């Protein structure tokens, strides 16, 4: 009963934790890592920068109820970054340039020659070469490339032969905007200040490519306030 009826910390208390020295130190390290992974893509041949969106938020946990009291952290802070580009030239060429830039270690092709496992560079190039349709006629799952640590994921517009609109498209209709603030702490930054919408980039270049950075194993979490033992 003591756990279910104990007073949860006020939002001001949790915000103080979210802007405290420990959180700020971990926040700075997480931001440096994410921005460091995104930055090199702007220098890859054939990739024309559209915008970069960076999100950081700390959310208060659900307190549960009398029968199922919460057991997780009181506060969880997570961070992610996204860069959207226009593709000038062929996607396969750009993928090869990304591989040559050694920005990340990509998933290995564990299927060997003649096939390709998802997330590998072999799979990404095969998807383009086969137009998303494997030799047995089945659709390949999606156009994507993923790092070994699952922190970096790349997706792009593509189409099977004769398909209109493309079978897969980078999402977004309006110019990107920061989400409304509804959590204990949040930051959002979009560069440039007045970004071009995805459809406009698509009209300009024909193909849009998106890079997402979010530490997968932690769901982007870099700081938590643990729940005190009951």
C-alpha positions in Angstrom: 0.0 0.0 0.0 2.9 2.3 0.8 4.1 2.2 -2.8 0.8 2.9 -4.4 -0.1 5.8 -2.0 3.3 7.4 -1.8 3.5 11.0 -3.1 5.0 11.2 -6.6 7.5 14.0 -7.1 6.1 17.3 -8.4 6.9 18.3 -12.0 9.1 21.1 -10.6 11.2 18.5 -8.8 11.6 16.4 -11.9 12.4 19.4 -14.0 15.2 20.3 -11.5 16.6 16.8 -12.1 16.3 17.1 -15.9 18.3 20.4 -15.9 20.7 19.3 -13.1 24.5 18.9 -13.6 24.4 15.1 -14.1 21.7 15.3 -16.7 23.4 18.2 -18.5 26.7 16.3 -18.7 25.1 13.2 -20.1 22.9 15.4 -22.4 26.0 17.1 -23.9 27.7 13.7 -24.5 24.6 12.3 -26.2 24.2 15.3 -28.4 27.8 15.4 -29.5 27.5 11.7 -30.5 24.3 12.1 -32.5 25.4 15.3 -34.2 28.8 13.7 -34.9 27.1 10.8 -36.7 24.8 13.0 -38.7 27.4 15.6 -39.8 29.5 13.5 -42.2 26.5 12.7 -44.4 26.4 16.3 -45.7 29.8 15.8 -47.3 28.8 12.6 -49.2 28.9 13.0 -52.9 25.4 13.2 -54.4 23.6 14.1 -51.1 22.1 17.6 -51.0 21.2 18.8 -47.5 17.5 19.5 -46.9 17.2 19.9 -43.1 18.4 18.5 -39.8 16.0 17.9 -36.9 17.2 17.3 -33.4 14.8 16.3 -30.5 15.5 16.0 -26.8 12.9 15.4 -24.2 12.4 14.2 -20.6 9.1 12.6 -19.8 7.5 11.7 -16.5 6.6 8.0 -16.1 3.1 6.7 -15.7 2.4 6.2 -12.0 0.3 3.1 -12.5 -2.5 2.3 -10.1 -3.4 0.6 -6.8 -3.3 -2.9 -8.4 -0.4 -2.3 -10.8 2.0 0.3 -9.3 4.7 1.6 -11.6 8.2 0.1 -11.2 10.2 1.9 -13.8 12.1 5.2 -13.7 10.4 8.4 -12.5 11.9 10.3 -15.4 13.4 9.3 -18.7 15.3 11.6 -21.0 15.9 10.6 -24.6 17.4 12.1 -27.7 17.3 11.6 -31.5 18.5 13.2 -34.7 17.2 13.2 -38.3 18.8 14.5 -41.5 16.8 14.6 -44.7 18.6 15.0 -48.1 17.8 15.3 -51.8 19.6 12.7 -53.9 21.4 14.0 -56.9 22.1 11.2 -59.3 21.4 7.5 -58.7 20.6 6.2 -55.2 23.0 3.2 -55.7 25.9 5.6 -56.4 25.1 7.6 -53.3 24.9 4.4 -51.2 28.4 3.4 -52.5 29.7 6.9 -51.6 28.2 6.4 -48.1 30.0 3.1 -47.8 33.3 4.6 -48.9 32.9 7.4 -46.3 33.2 4.9 -43.4 30.7 6.9 -41.4 29.5 3.7 -39.6 29.9 0.0 -39.7 26.8 -1.4 -41.6 25.1 -4.7 -40.9 27.0 -7.7 -42.4 25.4 -9.7 -45.1 25.0 -13.0 -43.3 23.1 -14.6 -46.2 26.2 -14.8 -48.5 26.5 -14.4 -52.3 23.3 -14.4 -54.3 21.2 -13.0 -51.6 21.4 -10.3 -48.9 20.3 -9.9 -45.3 18.3 -6.8 -44.3 20.2 -3.7 -43.2 23.4 -4.6 -45.0 25.0 -2.6 -47.8 24.5 -5.6 -50.1 20.8 -5.6 -49.3 20.5 -1.8 -50.0 22.2 -2.1 -53.3 20.3 -5.2 -54.2 17.0 -3.4 -53.4 17.9 -0.7 -55.9 19.1 -3.2 -58.5 16.0 -5.4 -58.2 13.6 -2.5 -57.8 12.4 -4.0 -54.5 11.3 -7.3 -56.1 13.4 -10.4 -55.4 14.2 -13.1 -57.9 11.3 -15.3 -56.7 8.9 -12.4 -57.3 8.4 -11.5 -53.7 8.6 -7.9 -52.6 11.7 -7.1 -50.5 10.7 -5.7 -47.1 11.8 -2.1 -47.4 14.7 0.1 -48.7 17.0 0.6 -45.7 20.5 0.4 -44.5 21.4 0.0 -40.8 24.5 0.2 -38.7 25.7 -2.8 -36.7 24.9 -1.1 -33.4 21.4 -0.1 -34.8 22.1 3.6 -34.0 22.0 4.8 -37.6 19.2 3.9 -40.1 19.0 5.1 -43.7 15.8 5.0 -45.8 15.0 6.5 -49.1 12.4 6.9 -51.9 12.2 4.0 -54.3 9.7 2.4 -56.7 9.2 -1.0 -58.3 9.1 -0.9 -62.1 6.1 1.0 -63.3 4.8 1.9 -59.8 3.3 5.3 -59.3 3.6 6.7 -56.6 6.8 5.0 -55.4 6.4 1.9 -53.3 8.2 3.5 -50.5 8.6 7.2 -49.7 10.3 9.2 -47.0 7.4 10.6 -44.9 6.4 14.2 -44.6 4.0 16.5 -46.4 4.5 19.9 -44.6 7.7 21.6 -43.6 9.0 19.9 -40.4 8.0 21.5 -37.1 8.9 21.0 -33.5 6.3 19.0 -31.5 4.3 21.0 -28.8 5.9 21.0 -25.4 4.0 18.6 -23.2 6.7 17.0 -21.1 8.8 17.9 -18.1 11.7 19.1 -20.3 12.1 19.4 -24.1 14.4 20.9 -26.7 14.0 20.9 -30.5 16.1 22.4 -33.1 15.6 22.4 -36.9 18.3 23.6 -39.3 17.8 25.7 -41.4 15.3 27.8 -39.5 12.9 27.7 -42.4 13.4 24.2 -43.8 12.1 22.9 -47.2 9.3 20.3 -47.0 10.0 16.8 -48.2 7.7 17.1 -51.3 9.6 20.1 -52.4 12.9 18.3 -52.0 11.4 15.4 -54.0 10.3 17.7 -56.7 13.7 19.3 -56.9 15.9 16.2 -56.8 13.5 13.3 -57.7 14.5 11.2 -54.6 14.7 11.9 -50.9 16.9 10.1 -48.4 16.6 10.2 -44.6 19.1 9.4 -42.0 17.9 8.7 -38.4 20.2 8.5 -35.4 18.8 7.0 -32.2 20.7 4.6 -29.9 18.5 1.5 -30.4 19.5 -0.5 -27.4 18.5 2.3 -25.0 15.7 3.7 -27.2 17.7 6.9 -27.2 17.7 7.2 -23.4 20.7 9.0 -21.9 19.4 9.9 -18.4 17.0 8.5 -15.9 15.7 9.3 -12.5 15.2 5.9 -10.7 12.2 5.2 -8.7 13.1 4.9 -5.0 12.7 1.4 -3.5 9.4 0.9 -1.7 
